[in-house]
Amino acid sequence: MRVAVVGLGKIGLPLAVQYARSGATVVGLDVADAVVESVNAGVPPFPGEHGLDEELSAVVASGGLTATTDPERALAVADVVVVVVPLFVSSDGVPDFGWMDAATDVIGAHLRPGMLVAYETTLPVGTTRTRWAPRLEARSGLVVGRDFDVVFSPERVLTGRVFADLRRYPKLVGGLSPRGAERAAGFYDSVLQFDDRPDLDRPNGVWDLGSAEAAELAKLAETTYRDVNIALANEFAVFADRSGIDVERVIEACNSQPYSHLHRPGIAVGGHCIPVYPQLYLWNDPDASVVRAARARNAAMPAHAVDVLARVHGDLRGERIVVLGAAYRGGVKETAFSGVFDTVAALIARGAVVTVTDPLYGPDELRTLGFAPSVAGAAVDAAVVQADHAEYASWGPQRLPGVRTILDGRRVLDPARWPSVTVIALGGGLRNTRCE
């Protein structure tokens, strides 16, 4: 089977590797020369994806995967085209289809009878049928469902653990026709391997949801659920902050009952997925008041965290405050929708002198992001933990000379290591033994 993967980013490249190591002949298409050169050299163009270094090197060396910027080379002989091109959302929730429109036009110009096109980028419901299929038909002169097939099959993986997630989670498929869905199921069955999941009501594998719209909604629903659940936990945390209750103990107690699945509160919800996909759902369903309120609650958490810090520490004007973590989550070098931006802005608005540090980012990279990098050994008055990097669990006062107060926005610190420092957590009051 000959497969073209359009978009060799943090999801597209691992998918291309997965298909190649399962026996397909894969050509990756990307617009960035540097990405293509790196892939053809067998070197990942980005860090942090578990197992990608070894697997990429192996499939490139075997000839199973090559990369190109030339659409003709990638698409001319492809049986299947998998599209993993970013879709952006503006600050007011309007999707920007520009990159995906351009990719679809390129595919349409090279479309041949018998090809299967699978979109994996998360989309508003109805986009595959009403936007992509007509665009492909217009560019190719072919008819979907007769000459070629189109399906939507959402990626359901997290960066850093893509290969493991591909095995663990069922592959959802929704076609524009029964034939397209059947062909997509056959393709994914041939290039994916699935873990045994006795916890599921049906065998793990490829699941046909009956339509592209159902598959589109499934991806939006599962991510929106997480945003709403986190917002509920954050709502409880804000109340707990006012009431002197440790919300972590409350959530642990609630989840001991099998019908409660409360998530954990935190300083921010970041990344390409959870802050974005609820807005795509709202694009379809603007009256979804629960989803809208949840998104607003989560977006307000960095400012709330700074309020909590000021309540305990005192006036922040002129105070030297370091934010620990630029990444949106621990261990991932990515700042998409990271809470660091709003956290720093809220601290500056209160007159603090703010620096940022992150084990994954050097000083120049932090400056490029618009932050003043912290200097190792420089004295600080307070700190805010924004990302749950594992390194922070072993930190102690020697890493932050002079620090008096820490707002642990991710509950990642070991309070016992900070006996002379006031350590507070969202929804948790005072954490360390000196203050209890």
CORFENGI-V591543 format. One record per pair of residues at least 6 apart in sequence whose C-alpha atoms are under 7 Angstrom apart, sorted by the first residue. I is the first residue (numbers start at 0). J is the second residue. D is the distance in Angstrom with one decimal. If there is no record, write none. Layout:
i: [I | I]
j: [J | J]
d: [D | D]
This chain:
i: [0 | 0 | 0 | 1 | 1 | 1 | 1 | 1 | 1 | 2 | 2 | 2 | 2 | 2 | 2 | 2 | 2 | 3 | 3 | 3 | 3 | 3 | 3 | 3 | 3 | 3 | 4 | 4 | 4 | 4 | 4 | 4 | 4 | 4 | 5 | 5 | 5 | 5 | 5 | 5 | 5 | 6 | 6 | 6 | 6 | 6 | 7 | 7 | 7 | 9 | 10 | 11 | 13 | 13 | 15 | 15 | 16 | 16 | 16 | 18 | 19 | 19 | 19 | 19 | 20 | 21 | 23 | 24 | 24 | 25 | 25 | 25 | 26 | 26 | 26 | 26 | 27 | 27 | 27 | 27 | 28 | 28 | 28 | 28 | 28 | 29 | 29 | 29 | 30 | 32 | 34 | 35 | 35 | 35 | 37 | 37 | 38 | 38 | 39 | 39 | 39 | 41 | 41 | 41 | 42 | 42 | 42 | 43 | 43 | 47 | 47 | 48 | 48 | 48 | 49 | 49 | 58 | 59 | 67 | 71 | 74 | 75 | 78 | 78 | 79 | 79 | 79 | 80 | 80 | 80 | 81 | 81 | 81 | 81 | 82 | 82 | 82 | 82 | 83 | 83 | 83 | 84 | 84 | 84 | 85 | 85 | 85 | 86 | 86 | 86 | 86 | 86 | 87 | 87 | 88 | 88 | 88 | 92 | 92 | 103 | 103 | 104 | 104 | 104 | 107 | 107 | 107 | 107 | 108 | 108 | 110 | 112 | 112 | 113 | 113 | 114 | 114 | 115 | 115 | 115 | 116 | 116 | 116 | 117 | 117 | 117 | 117 | 118 | 118 | 118 | 119 | 119 | 119 | 119 | 120 | 120 | 121 | 121 | 122 | 122 | 123 | 123 | 123 | 123 | 123 | 124 | 124 | 124 | 124 | 125 | 127 | 127 | 128 | 132 | 132 | 136 | 136 | 143 | 144 | 148 | 149 | 149 | 149 | 150 | 150 | 150 | 150 | 150 | 150 | 150 | 151 | 151 | 151 | 151 | 151 | 151 | 152 | 152 | 152 | 152 | 153 | 153 | 156 | 156 | 159 | 166 | 166 | 166 | 167 | 167 | 169 | 169 | 169 | 169 | 170 | 170 | 170 | 171 | 171 | 171 | 171 | 171 | 172 | 172 | 172 | 172 | 172 | 173 | 173 | 173 | 173 | 173 | 173 | 173 | 173 | 174 | 174 | 174 | 174 | 175 | 175 | 180 | 184 | 187 | 188 | 193 | 193 | 195 | 196 | 196 | 208 | 219 | 219 | 219 | 222 | 222 | 223 | 223 | 223 | 226 | 226 | 226 | 227 | 227 | 228 | 228 | 229 | 229 | 229 | 230 | 230 | 230 | 232 | 232 | 232 | 232 | 233 | 233 | 235 | 236 | 236 | 236 | 236 | 237 | 239 | 239 | 239 | 240 | 240 | 240 | 240 | 243 | 244 | 244 | 244 | 245 | 245 | 245 | 246 | 246 | 247 | 250 | 253 | 254 | 254 | 265 | 265 | 265 | 266 | 266 | 266 | 266 | 266 | 266 | 266 | 267 | 267 | 267 | 267 | 267 | 268 | 268 | 268 | 269 | 269 | 269 | 269 | 269 | 270 | 270 | 270 | 270 | 270 | 271 | 277 | 281 | 301 | 301 | 301 | 302 | 302 | 304 | 305 | 305 | 308 | 309 | 312 | 315 | 315 | 315 | 316 | 316 | 316 | 317 | 317 | 317 | 318 | 318 | 318 | 319 | 319 | 319 | 319 | 319 | 319 | 320 | 320 | 320 | 320 | 320 | 320 | 320 | 320 | 321 | 321 | 321 | 321 | 321 | 321 | 321 | 321 | 322 | 322 | 322 | 322 | 322 | 322 | 322 | 323 | 323 | 323 | 323 | 323 | 323 | 323 | 324 | 324 | 324 | 324 | 324 | 324 | 325 | 325 | 325 | 325 | 325 | 325 | 326 | 326 | 326 | 326 | 326 | 327 | 327 | 327 | 327 | 327 | 327 | 327 | 328 | 328 | 329 | 329 | 329 | 329 | 330 | 332 | 338 | 339 | 343 | 347 | 354 | 354 | 354 | 354 | 355 | 355 | 355 | 355 | 356 | 356 | 362 | 365 | 365 | 366 | 376 | 376 | 376 | 377 | 378 | 378 | 378 | 379 | 379 | 379 | 379 | 380 | 380 | 380 | 380 | 381 | 381 | 381 | 381 | 382 | 382 | 382 | 383 | 383 | 383 | 383 | 384 | 384 | 384 | 384 | 385 | 385 | 386 | 387 | 387 | 391 | 391 | 392 | 392 | 392 | 395 | 395 | 396 | 402 | 403 | 403 | 404 | 404 | 404 | 405 | 405 | 405 | 406 | 406 | 406 | 407 | 407 | 407 | 408 | 408 | 410 | 414 | 414 | 414 | 415 | 415 | 418 | 418 | 418 | 419 | 421 | 421 | 422 | 422 | 422 | 423 | 423 | 424 | 429]
j: [23 | 24 | 78 | 23 | 24 | 25 | 77 | 78 | 79 | 23 | 24 | 25 | 26 | 77 | 78 | 79 | 80 | 25 | 26 | 27 | 73 | 74 | 77 | 79 | 80 | 81 | 11 | 15 | 26 | 27 | 28 | 80 | 81 | 82 | 27 | 28 | 29 | 81 | 82 | 83 | 84 | 28 | 29 | 82 | 83 | 84 | 27 | 28 | 29 | 158 | 158 | 83 | 51 | 161 | 25 | 27 | 54 | 55 | 58 | 190 | 25 | 58 | 63 | 64 | 58 | 190 | 63 | 63 | 64 | 63 | 64 | 65 | 64 | 65 | 66 | 73 | 65 | 66 | 67 | 73 | 66 | 67 | 68 | 70 | 73 | 35 | 67 | 68 | 68 | 68 | 44 | 66 | 67 | 68 | 43 | 44 | 44 | 66 | 59 | 65 | 66 | 55 | 56 | 59 | 52 | 55 | 56 | 51 | 52 | 159 | 331 | 158 | 159 | 160 | 159 | 160 | 64 | 65 | 73 | 109 | 109 | 109 | 114 | 115 | 114 | 115 | 116 | 115 | 116 | 117 | 116 | 117 | 118 | 119 | 117 | 118 | 119 | 120 | 118 | 119 | 120 | 98 | 99 | 120 | 98 | 99 | 120 | 94 | 95 | 96 | 98 | 99 | 94 | 95 | 94 | 95 | 275 | 278 | 279 | 131 | 135 | 134 | 135 | 138 | 135 | 136 | 138 | 139 | 138 | 139 | 139 | 146 | 147 | 146 | 147 | 147 | 148 | 147 | 148 | 149 | 148 | 149 | 150 | 149 | 150 | 151 | 152 | 150 | 151 | 152 | 151 | 152 | 153 | 154 | 153 | 154 | 153 | 218 | 215 | 279 | 215 | 279 | 280 | 282 | 283 | 212 | 215 | 216 | 283 | 212 | 151 | 211 | 175 | 143 | 149 | 142 | 143 | 149 | 176 | 179 | 174 | 175 | 179 | 172 | 173 | 174 | 175 | 179 | 180 | 211 | 172 | 173 | 174 | 211 | 214 | 215 | 171 | 172 | 173 | 214 | 171 | 218 | 164 | 165 | 331 | 192 | 193 | 194 | 193 | 194 | 203 | 204 | 205 | 206 | 204 | 205 | 206 | 205 | 206 | 207 | 208 | 214 | 180 | 206 | 207 | 208 | 214 | 180 | 207 | 208 | 209 | 210 | 211 | 213 | 214 | 180 | 209 | 210 | 211 | 210 | 211 | 207 | 205 | 205 | 205 | 203 | 204 | 203 | 202 | 203 | 214 | 276 | 277 | 280 | 273 | 276 | 273 | 276 | 277 | 273 | 293 | 294 | 290 | 293 | 261 | 262 | 262 | 263 | 264 | 293 | 296 | 297 | 261 | 262 | 263 | 264 | 264 | 265 | 246 | 246 | 264 | 425 | 426 | 426 | 245 | 246 | 426 | 425 | 426 | 427 | 428 | 428 | 426 | 427 | 428 | 426 | 427 | 428 | 426 | 427 | 427 | 261 | 259 | 260 | 261 | 408 | 409 | 425 | 300 | 301 | 304 | 338 | 385 | 408 | 409 | 297 | 298 | 300 | 301 | 338 | 274 | 297 | 338 | 327 | 335 | 336 | 337 | 338 | 327 | 334 | 335 | 336 | 337 | 335 | 290 | 287 | 338 | 341 | 342 | 342 | 345 | 425 | 345 | 346 | 406 | 315 | 404 | 349 | 350 | 351 | 349 | 350 | 351 | 350 | 351 | 352 | 351 | 352 | 380 | 351 | 352 | 353 | 379 | 380 | 381 | 351 | 352 | 353 | 354 | 379 | 380 | 381 | 382 | 353 | 354 | 355 | 373 | 379 | 381 | 382 | 383 | 354 | 355 | 356 | 382 | 383 | 384 | 385 | 355 | 356 | 357 | 383 | 384 | 385 | 386 | 355 | 356 | 357 | 384 | 385 | 386 | 334 | 337 | 339 | 356 | 357 | 386 | 332 | 333 | 334 | 337 | 386 | 333 | 334 | 335 | 336 | 337 | 338 | 386 | 386 | 387 | 386 | 387 | 388 | 389 | 388 | 359 | 385 | 385 | 353 | 353 | 370 | 371 | 372 | 373 | 370 | 371 | 372 | 373 | 372 | 373 | 372 | 371 | 372 | 372 | 398 | 399 | 400 | 400 | 399 | 400 | 401 | 399 | 400 | 401 | 402 | 401 | 402 | 403 | 404 | 402 | 403 | 404 | 405 | 404 | 405 | 406 | 405 | 406 | 407 | 408 | 406 | 407 | 408 | 409 | 408 | 409 | 409 | 409 | 411 | 411 | 412 | 411 | 412 | 413 | 416 | 417 | 417 | 420 | 420 | 421 | 420 | 421 | 422 | 421 | 422 | 423 | 422 | 423 | 424 | 422 | 423 | 424 | 424 | 425 | 424 | 422 | 430 | 431 | 431 | 432 | 431 | 432 | 433 | 433 | 431 | 434 | 429 | 430 | 431 | 429 | 430 | 430 | 435]
d: [5.1 | 6.2 | 6.6 | 5.9 | 4.8 | 5.9 | 5.0 | 5.3 | 6.6 | 6.7 | 6.1 | 4.8 | 6.4 | 5.2 | 6.0 | 4.9 | 5.8 | 5.7 | 4.9 | 5.7 | 5.8 | 6.2 | 5.8 | 6.3 | 4.7 | 6.2 | 6.8 | 6.2 | 6.4 | 4.8 | 6.1 | 5.9 | 4.8 | 6.0 | 6.1 | 4.8 | 6.3 | 6.1 | 4.8 | 5.9 | 6.7 | 5.9 | 5.1 | 6.7 | 5.2 | 5.1 | 6.5 | 6.8 | 5.9 | 6.5 | 6.9 | 5.5 | 6.8 | 6.8 | 6.5 | 6.8 | 6.8 | 6.0 | 6.8 | 5.1 | 5.8 | 6.3 | 5.2 | 6.0 | 6.2 | 5.1 | 6.9 | 5.0 | 6.4 | 6.0 | 4.8 | 6.6 | 5.7 | 5.0 | 5.4 | 5.4 | 6.2 | 4.4 | 6.2 | 6.7 | 5.9 | 5.2 | 5.6 | 6.7 | 6.1 | 6.7 | 6.5 | 5.3 | 5.5 | 6.8 | 5.7 | 5.3 | 5.7 | 7.0 | 6.3 | 5.7 | 6.9 | 6.4 | 6.6 | 5.9 | 6.0 | 5.6 | 4.3 | 5.8 | 6.4 | 7.0 | 6.7 | 7.0 | 6.2 | 5.6 | 6.2 | 6.4 | 4.1 | 6.3 | 5.5 | 5.8 | 5.7 | 6.4 | 6.9 | 7.0 | 6.3 | 6.5 | 5.1 | 6.4 | 5.8 | 4.8 | 5.9 | 6.2 | 4.7 | 6.1 | 6.1 | 4.8 | 6.0 | 7.0 | 6.2 | 4.8 | 5.9 | 7.0 | 6.7 | 5.5 | 5.2 | 6.9 | 6.0 | 6.3 | 6.8 | 6.9 | 6.7 | 7.0 | 6.2 | 5.8 | 6.9 | 6.6 | 5.8 | 5.1 | 4.3 | 5.7 | 6.7 | 5.2 | 7.0 | 6.8 | 6.5 | 6.9 | 6.7 | 6.4 | 4.5 | 7.0 | 4.8 | 5.0 | 5.4 | 5.5 | 5.9 | 4.8 | 5.5 | 5.9 | 5.0 | 5.2 | 6.5 | 6.0 | 4.8 | 5.9 | 6.2 | 4.8 | 6.4 | 5.9 | 4.9 | 5.6 | 6.5 | 6.4 | 4.9 | 6.1 | 6.1 | 5.1 | 4.4 | 5.4 | 6.2 | 6.8 | 6.1 | 6.8 | 6.3 | 6.9 | 6.8 | 5.3 | 6.2 | 7.0 | 6.5 | 5.4 | 5.3 | 5.8 | 6.7 | 5.5 | 6.7 | 6.8 | 6.8 | 6.7 | 7.0 | 5.7 | 6.7 | 6.9 | 6.1 | 5.0 | 6.3 | 6.1 | 6.2 | 6.9 | 5.6 | 4.1 | 6.0 | 6.4 | 6.6 | 6.2 | 6.0 | 5.3 | 6.3 | 5.3 | 6.5 | 6.9 | 5.5 | 4.5 | 6.3 | 6.6 | 6.6 | 6.3 | 5.3 | 6.7 | 6.9 | 5.7 | 4.2 | 5.3 | 6.1 | 5.4 | 5.4 | 4.9 | 5.7 | 6.5 | 6.0 | 4.6 | 6.0 | 6.0 | 5.0 | 6.1 | 6.7 | 6.4 | 6.6 | 6.1 | 4.8 | 6.0 | 6.1 | 6.0 | 5.9 | 5.4 | 5.6 | 4.3 | 3.9 | 6.6 | 5.2 | 4.5 | 6.9 | 5.1 | 4.9 | 6.2 | 6.0 | 6.8 | 6.0 | 7.0 | 6.6 | 6.3 | 5.9 | 6.4 | 6.9 | 6.0 | 6.0 | 5.8 | 6.7 | 6.2 | 5.7 | 6.6 | 6.7 | 6.5 | 5.0 | 5.9 | 6.7 | 6.9 | 6.3 | 5.1 | 6.4 | 6.0 | 5.5 | 6.3 | 6.0 | 5.1 | 5.8 | 5.5 | 6.5 | 6.1 | 5.9 | 5.0 | 4.7 | 6.8 | 7.0 | 5.8 | 6.5 | 6.1 | 3.8 | 5.9 | 6.5 | 6.0 | 4.9 | 6.7 | 4.7 | 6.6 | 6.2 | 6.0 | 6.9 | 6.3 | 6.9 | 5.8 | 4.1 | 6.4 | 5.1 | 5.7 | 6.7 | 6.4 | 6.0 | 5.6 | 6.6 | 5.6 | 5.5 | 6.8 | 5.3 | 5.3 | 6.3 | 7.0 | 6.5 | 4.8 | 6.7 | 6.4 | 7.0 | 5.9 | 6.0 | 4.9 | 6.4 | 6.4 | 6.8 | 5.0 | 6.5 | 4.7 | 4.6 | 6.3 | 5.9 | 7.0 | 4.9 | 5.5 | 6.4 | 5.9 | 6.7 | 6.5 | 6.4 | 5.9 | 4.9 | 6.4 | 5.7 | 6.8 | 6.6 | 6.5 | 5.9 | 6.3 | 6.1 | 6.1 | 6.2 | 5.3 | 6.0 | 4.2 | 4.9 | 5.9 | 4.9 | 5.9 | 5.0 | 5.8 | 6.0 | 6.2 | 4.9 | 6.1 | 5.0 | 5.1 | 6.5 | 6.6 | 6.1 | 5.0 | 6.5 | 5.9 | 5.9 | 4.8 | 5.2 | 5.7 | 4.8 | 5.4 | 6.9 | 6.9 | 6.6 | 4.8 | 6.4 | 6.3 | 4.8 | 6.4 | 5.7 | 4.8 | 6.0 | 6.5 | 6.1 | 5.3 | 6.1 | 6.0 | 4.7 | 5.6 | 6.6 | 7.0 | 5.9 | 4.6 | 6.6 | 5.2 | 4.6 | 6.4 | 7.0 | 5.4 | 6.9 | 5.8 | 6.8 | 5.8 | 5.2 | 4.7 | 6.1 | 6.2 | 6.3 | 5.2 | 6.7 | 6.9 | 4.1 | 6.4 | 6.2 | 5.1 | 6.0 | 5.4 | 4.4 | 4.0 | 6.7 | 5.7 | 6.1 | 6.7 | 6.4 | 6.8 | 6.7 | 6.7 | 4.9 | 5.3 | 4.9 | 6.4 | 6.2 | 5.0 | 5.4 | 5.9 | 5.6 | 5.4 | 6.9 | 6.0 | 6.7 | 6.8 | 6.8 | 6.5 | 6.7 | 6.5 | 4.8 | 5.4 | 6.4 | 6.2 | 5.6 | 5.3 | 5.9 | 4.5 | 5.7 | 7.0 | 5.1 | 5.8 | 4.8 | 5.6 | 6.5 | 4.7 | 6.3 | 5.7 | 4.8 | 6.0 | 6.7 | 6.3 | 4.8 | 5.2 | 6.5 | 5.6 | 6.7 | 6.7 | 5.7 | 5.8 | 6.7 | 6.0 | 5.7 | 4.6 | 5.6 | 5.3 | 5.8 | 6.1 | 7.0 | 5.1 | 6.2 | 5.8 | 4.7 | 5.9 | 6.3 | 4.8 | 6.2 | 6.1 | 5.0 | 5.7 | 6.8 | 5.9 | 4.9 | 5.9 | 6.1 | 6.4 | 6.8 | 6.3 | 4.7 | 6.3 | 6.9 | 6.7 | 6.8 | 5.9 | 6.8 | 6.8 | 6.5 | 6.0 | 5.5 | 5.8 | 4.6 | 5.4 | 6.7 | 6.3]
